[in-house]
Amino acid sequence: MKTALVHDWLNGMRGGERVLELACDLFPGAPIHTLFYEPDLVSEKIKKHPIIPSVLQNLPFTKKFYRHYLPLYPFAVRRFDLAGYDLVMSISHCAAKGARVPEHIPHVCYCLTPMRYIWDKYDLYFGDKKWYSPMRTLMSLVRRPMQQWDVATAQRVDFFIATSRYIGEKIKKYLGQESTIIHPAIDTEFFCPATGNHKEEKNDYYLVVSALVPYKRVDVSVEAFRGRRERLYIIGKGPEEERLRKAAPENVTFLGWQRDEDLLRWYRNCRAVIFPQEEDFGIVPLEAMACGKPVIAFRGGGALETVTEGRTGVFFYPQTPESLSKALDAFRAGEFDPRELRSEALEYSEDRFLDALRRFFKDKVGVTC
């Protein structure tokens, strides 16, 4: 079975790249077609596969400003050569599912979300820009054509898999397609409570782990800690970093991206992880729970499918610093049982995810993998 994988871009290890790693386990040696590729920023498991970047790879300033080439993504993904394969699997939150796949080849899209930049999160990304912003002006012109392209290419996908019921509803609403729900996985062997020589330190801080992009609403967490005594540490990088740093009070510290081993330590030693965004699914809350730590999450999106009020975390609503601050006032870490938290996270193991994908490909596509 000759399989091709298609991924939006490879310039970091986020939730989508963790899904891609497991797809690599499912289809060893499958070539990966992608818009942009930075070898130093992806895992060894992914780099072992042949990686074929798009024609956009060599354009200027793509390492920092690859998002600015958004209007060119449809052109680039159409140029991927996917003839000669028996199966194509795209892992898409942007343009990967728009790759041109010959009609006789099954195309399965694991949809992380419909393209948020042109649908429900458009105003969050572009609405607060100055009226003379070139990017905002360009997006106002191309938004509608890109929506039409997004819908049209969705009709050529044979099977959609959604990360959550929340995303399944968006696929139906924006793309007009049905989907099968298969929740992503976390590495429950790596993310685990401290034991033996790695005893947990008693550090009284809260933690945010997130890409620093507009829809993640890290600003809500930053403002919620203004005037509080507790410390907040933020792990992650992104285009919002400079603005958030300038606005942050002294008890908020930005750590940048951390190695997995260091991320594990930060998880293990925090009081709780704060999850302020309306997320498509949300890997971070599950990683925290696997380490025996509760979550303080915005009541919306995928978190409603993974966080249980009073058992694995607490919710806040609305999505404001004041509401989050009230949740912090009421939060008591000692009320949560680390064993119960980990038990919930184990339902999202990598083995479970791979088994679900194998059943899907066998039952829906007629492919054994």
N, C-alpha and C positions, 0 to 999 in steps of 0.2 A: 504494500500500500504506500504509494508515493504521495506524501502530504506536504503542503506548504502552510506555513504560519504567517499571518500578517498582523503587525502591531503598529500602533500610531507612531511612537518614537521611543528610542532607547537612549536616554540621557540621564538616568537615575533609577533608583530602585524604590518604586512606590507600590501601591496595591496592585495595579495592573501588571507590573513587571513580576510580582509574586505569582500571579495567575499564569503568566507566560512561562515561568520556571516550571510549573507543574505540567503545562502543556508540553514542555520539552521532555518531561518524564514520560508522557503519554505517547509522544511521537519522536523517538530518539533520532537525532541527525536531520530533522526536518529543517529546510532553509527558512529563514525569517526575513520577510520583506518589511521594511520600515522607512518612514520618512527621513528620520535623522538618527545618527548613530555616533555615540561617544564611547569607545571601548573602555576607557578608564572608569566609567560611571555605572557599569552593569556587572552582574555577577559572572563568576567563572562558568557556571552551568549554562548561561545564555551564550557566552562567548565561544563555547565549544561547538555551537551550531553555525553553519554558513549564514552570514548576515549580509543582506543585500539592501543598501540604502538607496533612497530615491534620487532623482535628478536634482532635488533641492539641497542635497548634502553639501555641495561645493559653493553654494551662494554665500555672499558675505554676511558676517555677523550672526550666523545661524546658532552658534553656541549660546549666545545670550538672548538673541531676539527671534528665536525660531517661531514663537507664537505670532509674530508680526507677518509671517508668510501664510497665515490661515487662508486667505482667499485663493492661494495657489495649491492648497492641499488636494482638491478634487482633480486638478490636472495631473498632479504627481502620482496619486494612487492609481489612476487609470493606466499609467504606463508600466505598472508592475507586470511582468511576464509570468502568468500563471497557467499557461498552456502546458499540457503534458503531465499534470498532476492528477491523482485520483480523488483527492479531497483537499479542500481549503478550509482552514479555521482562522477566522480573524478575531482578535481581542481588541475591542474598540470602545473608546469613549469620545472619539472625534471623527476621523475620516477613514480608518482602516476598513470598515465594513463596506466602503464604497469602491473597493478594488474590483476591477473588471474580471470576473470569473467566467470562463466558457460555460455555456448552458448545460452541458452534459456532466459537469463536475459539481458535486454537492458542496455548497458553501454554508458552513455553520458559523454564526457570529455569537461569540460570548460578549454580550453588550454590557459594559460597565455602566454606561448611561448614554442616552441620546446626546448629541453634541450640545452641551449646556451653553456654550458661547452664543449660539444662535437661537436657542429656545428659552427656557425659563430663567436662566441666569444672565441673559443679555444685559439687562440694566445694571446688574451688579458689576459686570466687567467694564461696561462702556458708558453707563448712564451718568456717572459722576465726573466724567472727563470734561475739560473745557470745551466750549462749543467749537473752538477752532482746532481741536485736536485732530491731526491727520488720521490717526487710527480710528477715532470715532466716526469721522466723516466717511472714511472708506467702508467701515462696517455698516453704516446706515445705507450705503449703496448696494452692498453685496449680501446683506442679511437675507432678504427675501429669495434671491436666486440660490443661495446656499441651502435654505430651508427646502426649496423645491428639489434640489439635488439630493439632499438627505433623504427625503421621502421617496424619490424615484429609485435611488439605489437600494433602499430597504426592500423594495418589491422584488429585487433580484437575489436577496438572501433566502436560502431554502429553509433554514431553521434558526430561530433566535433563542439564546439562553440568556436569562436575566439574572443579575446578582441578587435581587431581592424582589419582593412583591411590589415595593415602592417603584423600582425601576421597571418592572413588568408593566405597571400601569402607565408609566411614561412612554414606553415603547408602543403601547396600544394608542395612547393619546396623540403622540406626535408623528409616529411612523405608520400607524394603522396596522400593526402586526401583533400576532399572538406570540407568547414566549413560554418557555419552561424555566422554572425557578431552580437554580442550583447555586446555593450560597458559596462564596469563596472560602478558602481555608486559611488557617494559620499554622505555624510550626509549633505544635503543642509540646514537642520534645525539647525544643530550644527555649521557648518562653514558658518558664516554670518558676515556682517559688524558690527562694534561696534555701539551701540545706547544707549541712556539714560544714566545710571550711568557708562557705560563702554565706554566712549568717547575715540576715538583713540588718542594715544599719537603721537607726531610728532618726530619720531626717523628717522634719516637719514641713514638707513642701508639697505643692501641687504641680502637676505636669501636663503640658500640652505637647502632643506629637503631631505635626501637621506640615504639609507644604504651605508656604506663606503666599497664598493666592486669595483673591477677593472672596470667593464663595465659602471658604473655610471659616470665615468670621472670627479669626484670631483676635481681631480688635475688640470683640465682646469680652474675651477673657482678660485682655490687657487692662481695659477700663474697669472691669469688675474688681481688680486688685488695687486700684488707686485708693489710698487711704486705709488699706488693710495692713495687718501686722504679718500675715503669712507671706511666704515667698512663692512665686510662680516661676518655673523654668519652662522654656519653650525650645523644643527641638525641631529643627526644620529650616529650610531656606526657600527663597522664592522672590518674585518681583515686589511683594509688599513689605519686604524685610526693612528697608531703610525707613519707610514711613512709620512702621510699627515701632521701631527702635526709638525714633525721635519722640514719639508720643508716650512711651512707656514710663511709668513711675520707677523709683529706685528698687522696689522689691520685685521687679520683673526682670529676668535675665534670659538673654537669647544665647543658645548654645550652638547654633548651626546644625548641620547634619552630624550624626554620631554613628560610629561603627556599631554593628549589631550587638557586639559584646558590651559596649558602653550603654547602648539603649536598654539592654536587659537590666543593667545595674540601676539605671534611672527609674525604670518601671518598678523594680523590686523595692526600692527605698522611698517611694512617694506615698503620700496619704491617699491620693486618688488621682485618676486621670480625668481631665476636663475635656469635653467633646462638644464644642459650641456650635458646630455647623449642622445644617440639614444635609446629611450625607447620603450618597447613593446606597451604601451598605455600611461600611465602617469596620476596617480591620483593627484599628487602634484599640477600641474598647475591648475586643476579644483578646488581644495580646495582653492588655492590662489584667483582664480577668484570669487569663491563664497563669499569670504571675501572682494571683491571689489578691489583686487590687480592685476596688470598686470604681465606678464611673459616675461622673456628674455630667449628664448629657442634655442637650436641647431636645425637647419633646417633639420630634419630627423626623421624617426620612427613615433611613435604614436602621437607626438606633432603636426604633420601636420594635424591631424584629430580633434584636440581640440583647438588649438591656431590659431587665425585669425590675420594676419599681420596688424598692425595699429589700430585694433579694440580691441583685448584682449591682445596683446603683440607684441614683435618684435623678429625676428630670427637673429641668427648669423651663418655664414658659412665661412670657414671650421671650424672643431672642434679643434680650437687652442686658447690659451690664448690671442694672438694678435687680433684675430677676435672678441672674446668676449669683449675685452677691447674697441675696436672701437664701438661696439654696446652700451656699457655703456656710452661712450662719447656722442653718439647721442640720448640716451634715455631721454625722458622727461615725468615724471610721470603724470604731469598735463594734458597731452594730452589724458588720458584715463578716460572714464566715469565709475565710480564704479557701477552705476545702469546697464549699458550695460554689464559690466563684469559679474555681478551676474546673469543677465538674461541668458547669454550664459551657465553658470554653471548649472542653473536650469534644463536644458535639460538632465542632468545626475543624476536625483534624484533617490533615492532608490525605490520609488514607480514605476517609469518608468522601472527600471531594473527588478523588480519582475514581473511586468505585461508582459514584453518581455519574461522572462523565462517561465512563465505560458503558454503563447501562444505557445512557442516552444515545450514544453512537450506535450501539447494537440495536436498540429498539426503534429509534427514529430514522437512522440513516442506513442501517443494515451493514455497519462496519464494525469489525472486531479490532480492538486496539488494547 
